[in-house]
């Protein structure tokens, strides 16, 4: 199992300061470098993945009880979620055994159905991507999942793929 490091959050900061710290990490890791140049991120299949402030805000926030929530998070900052921001890149790059699932969400008020791709890593980290009309993916959110949530998404959606990263061969010693 892959053991990815957590984002080291600075101590003695307010939630607002930690959100700003995480936003800078997220932006410079997934959206644009320190010089403002856009970062292009593709998944292991070569599909372009887009990132947004909305996704960041959803990733670092949470609910006391997500099962009863409406998808709008009442807690603006959740440390356990924010610390896992560095896992998004390796997950998309396919660096761990991942389960790829399709999910259709009913649309509201006459809108089209939403097609989503859920990537579940071997350590129960879930990355949720919306399929875009142009064939790209848009990061929706990412979070550590518990066993009951994993069971639910496995019963609701279709499995598309089990991705296993290539095994690196040991170099012969000279």
C-alpha positions, 0 to 999 in steps of 0.5 A: 500500500502506498504511504503518501505524506500528509501536508504539514500544516503550520501550528498556531494558525486560525482556520482562515489562515490555514485555509489560505495556506492550503489554497496556496499549496493547492494553487501552486501544486495543481493550477499555476506555478509560482510564476503564474504559468498554468500547470497542466495535469493529466490522469494516467490515461492522458485525460486533462483534469481541471482544478478550481477554487470551488474544488479546493474549498470543498476539499478542505471543508466538511460536515459534522454528519455528511450523511444528513448534509445537503452537500454544502459544508458547515465546517469551513476547515477540516484538518484531516481533509486538508492534510491529504491535499498532496494525495490528489496528484499521485492519485490522478497519476495512477501511482497506487492501486486504484478503483475507477467507478462511474456514477450518474447523478440526477439533475435538478430543475431540468438540467442534464444528468451529471456524470462523475468518475470516482477514483478510490485508492487502496488507502480509501482516499476518494477523488471525485471528478465531473466529466466535461462535454469536451472530454476533460475532467473537472476535480469536484472534491477529494476526501478520506472515506470510511468503510460505509461510504465506500460500500455505498459508492460501490453499490451505486456506480459501475466499476470501470477499471482497476488500475495497477501502477507498473511495477518498477524493476530493480536496477542490477547492481554493478 
